[in-house]
Amino acid sequence: MSRDKIHWREWTPWLFNEERLVSDVVKSIPHTPSIPWVVRLFENPSSPFYLPAPTTMAMHDTIHVLLGRGLLNQDEAFVIGFGMGASLGSTEVKRMIFEFVSSKLYPKAYRLNSDDLKVFNLAFDLAQQSSIRNIHLDNERTLGRMSIKEAREYYGLDDNILKEWYQQEITLCSDTIVSKRLPTP
């Protein structure tokens, strides 16, 4: 599917087409608005003020695909929370700093609300409980040559684990747009 045929708010890889190459699904991500400077300040690896799990946009998009997440704020909260939770550089203080920055300082369109923060914390905790570490440092080109299934297997992820995580998210925030479209077991 072309990047321009679907609006970024509607795009999601979920759990379908696991035989597709990761790079092909990443290429299907629609163009999104430019990232504001304050978001880049805390999430870009070249910033002197980055928080745990800063990564390139290409690897960030790859993580979206591996976790089967769309592009809405709740999806972003899950992806960022998972990356931070899997980062060996994460601490509770840095977690709280991100919660503050993302809910108070980010521009309105990027700001995480209370439901998004619940999802961020869920994903952070799920990553810490998993064996996945420093996913943000992995090579998106290597992962891009794998099918989604192979890449997920590399991390010990499968549909059942992801659906279990989605179900936990739905339990936390059942009335959100994202929760209503998450696949369930």
BELMOMO-V447070 format. One record per helix or strand. SS is the DSSP state (2 for helix, 1 for strand). FROM is the first residue (numbers start at 0). LEN is the number of residues. Records with the same first field share a line. If there is no record, write none. Layout:
SS: FROM-LEN + FROM-LEN
//
This chain:
1: 20-1 + 146-1
2: 21-6 + 36-7 + 56-11 + 72-14 + 91-14 + 113-16 + 134-3 + 139-5 + 147-8 + 158-14 + 176-5
//
